[in-house]
């Protein structure tokens, strides 16, 4: 059986502001529906992605900005960063982890998705190793993303 992660719910404080941010970042609008005063839905998909985000009013009781560690995977971290910056998104500089926690996180150790416990080094991974280069950004509420360069998938992916 195949399973896919398809949809991520984001808690936001201002539906229109969040929609504007994600559309400006290049996400495709799939649905915007005002069902009632208490229930609004916005569904967007990143370029080329099979997974989407959804937010709105009456969608979740989670605190706005509380979603951290979602990954947007790209083929070229520098190109992706430049495009996001060109679209007005405040993106961190490209970095890699000197200790390899992100890159080697398959050893049963604790992978620091929120950035804690890592030695961030400026620039892409020195060997441009797949899974080794990152940038980060947040939406207006503080929901955080990693942009990760993956050029080669692990077996079974």
C-alpha positions in Angstrom: 0.0 0.0 0.0 1.2 3.5 -0.8 0.5 6.4 1.5 1.1 10.1 0.8 1.2 13.0 3.2 -1.3 15.2 1.3 -2.4 18.2 3.4 -1.0 20.2 6.3 -3.2 22.4 8.5 -1.7 25.8 9.4 -3.0 27.9 12.2 -3.1 31.5 11.2 -4.5 34.7 12.8 -5.4 36.6 9.6 -6.7 34.4 6.7 -6.3 37.2 4.0 -2.8 38.1 5.1 -1.7 34.4 5.1 -3.3 33.9 1.7 -1.5 36.9 0.2 1.8 35.7 1.7 1.6 32.2 0.2 0.3 33.4 -3.2 3.1 35.9 -3.3 5.6 33.1 -2.5 4.3 31.3 -5.6 1.8 28.8 -4.1 -1.1 27.9 -6.3 -4.6 28.8 -5.0 -6.7 25.6 -5.2 -9.7 26.7 -3.1 -10.9 29.8 -1.3 -14.4 29.3 0.2 -16.3 31.4 2.7 -18.9 28.9 4.1 -20.1 31.2 6.9 -18.8 33.9 9.3 -17.3 31.2 11.4 -15.9 28.9 8.7 -13.5 30.0 5.9 -11.1 27.7 3.9 -8.0 28.5 1.9 -6.1 25.6 0.2 -2.8 26.3 -1.6 -0.1 24.1 -3.1 3.6 24.9 -3.5 4.9 24.8 -7.1 5.3 21.2 -8.3 4.2 19.7 -5.0 1.8 16.8 -4.4 1.2 18.1 -0.8 -0.7 21.2 0.1 -1.5 23.5 3.0 -4.9 24.5 4.3 -5.8 27.3 6.7 -8.8 29.5 7.4 -11.3 30.3 10.1 -12.8 27.4 12.1 -10.2 25.0 10.7 -8.0 24.4 13.8 -7.8 25.5 17.4 -4.0 25.4 17.3 -2.2 28.6 18.2 -1.3 30.7 15.1 2.4 30.3 14.3 2.8 27.0 16.2 3.6 24.8 13.2 7.4 24.4 12.8 9.7 22.2 10.8 7.7 21.7 7.6 10.1 21.1 4.7 9.9 22.4 1.1 12.3 20.3 -0.9 14.1 21.8 -3.9 16.6 20.7 -6.5 18.8 23.8 -6.2 18.8 25.6 -2.8 20.4 28.8 -4.1 18.0 29.1 -7.1 15.0 28.5 -4.8 16.2 31.0 -2.2 16.7 33.6 -4.9 13.2 33.0 -6.3 11.6 33.3 -2.9 13.6 36.5 -2.1 12.5 37.9 -5.5 8.9 37.2 -4.5 9.4 39.2 -1.3 9.8 36.4 1.2 12.3 37.0 4.0 14.5 33.8 3.7 17.6 33.1 5.7 20.9 32.7 4.1 21.8 29.2 2.8 23.4 27.1 5.5 24.6 23.6 6.3 25.1 21.8 9.6 28.8 21.2 10.4 28.0 18.2 12.6 25.8 16.6 10.0 22.7 16.2 12.2 20.4 17.1 9.4 22.3 15.3 6.7 23.0 12.1 8.7 19.8 12.0 10.8 19.2 8.3 10.1 21.4 7.0 12.9 18.6 6.9 15.5 19.8 10.2 16.9 17.6 13.2 17.5 17.2 15.3 14.3 16.9 18.9 15.3 14.0 20.0 13.1 13.7 23.3 14.9 17.3 24.2 14.5 18.3 23.5 18.1 21.6 21.7 18.8 23.1 22.2 15.4 26.2 24.1 14.2 24.9 26.2 11.3 27.7 27.0 8.9 27.2 29.6 6.2 26.7 28.5 2.7 25.6 25.3 1.1 27.1 21.9 2.1 30.8 22.0 1.0 30.3 19.0 -1.2 26.7 20.0 -2.2 25.7 16.6 -0.7 22.1 15.8 -1.2 20.0 16.6 1.9 22.8 18.8 3.2 21.9 22.5 2.4 19.1 24.5 3.9 17.4 27.9 4.2 14.5 28.9 6.5 11.5 31.2 6.4 8.3 31.8 8.3 4.9 33.0 7.3 3.5 36.2 8.9 2.2 34.3 11.9 5.6 32.5 12.5 4.8 29.0 11.0 8.3 27.9 10.1 9.7 26.2 7.0 12.9 24.6 6.0 13.9 24.7 2.4 16.1 21.7 1.8 18.1 20.8 -1.3 17.7 17.1 -2.2 19.4 15.9 -5.4 19.4 12.2 -4.6 16.8 10.2 -2.8 17.5 7.4 -0.3 16.6 3.9 -1.5 12.9 3.2 -1.2 11.8 6.8 -1.8 
